[in-house]
């Protein structure tokens, strides 16, 4: 296993265990199976385990496993405060106390504000006294490092990074999402500031493995028949110096061992120019399933009417690649679940964006179609209900 250091000199395994996708039976995690997978990962050198308050019984399962095998002091636990459910400081205290009970521990190594969308979301927490509360917990040794997980565009991500001296952050990133959400722009900005970046969705929840178009799989096979699509996906990430840990939601021992092998051999510089061309061929095939040919270059931005044009198109393109539910989820998290809505409905048809688009996209027409497909009854229902349970 290869390792990278965080801001405080702690060694973190390049491969992290994402603990949201354990095998379940009758709605409950199969504890013995999960325990074997955890221990396989631990024995292979994995020391970073990521969970969250809202991941069902994940925290509780991890607490039992780490206690049973006596490895709590030898690994790092990352879990998350569902900040969108926090309305007062007492909510944070209650949730955190419950998390410690579930995890059977007295402290959390890496504590994330779950799904911060923009600086205003963070400012809301600051105004509630959550930052003071976090610093109190940190001084008491109950929280070792403070970070956030993010779904949103690169501009807001960079502003959020500047809003506080974060210990680390977590973003969605893979070769298909290189210019979506925080993207390469956000990754490199974090690296410039010296903020470690944890990667989630490195394989798009399996969309870059078994669910790849057959033609794309064939391109990978011709380039190197010994590598799986998953290995191609991981190597693309490990090649980049700004990537600290790559999370994988592993649920078989074979998957654990394979991913650990890759994380132990793929280093910065492992991707050749010829291999970059292979990724380009695969992307061309995938993009044929997409709605609009937006590359996420952001030349169209900023929009004078506050439309996150690349964000809208990224979510819309997910409809073609991953289906309607994935697209709606992306759209809501990245452009709609924010204090300052930046969705397609903001477009007034001024056309300022089209003059700068190197792809020659008819942005106004495409935004109208994206709005029609994404802002239907399901979207309006979710947006109406969300403020009743969330604060954003």
Order of alpha helices (4+ residues) and beta strands (2+ residues): beta-beta-beta-beta-beta-alpha-beta-alpha-beta-alpha-beta-alpha-alpha-beta-alpha-beta-alpha-beta-alpha-alpha-beta-alpha-alpha-alpha-alpha-alpha-alpha
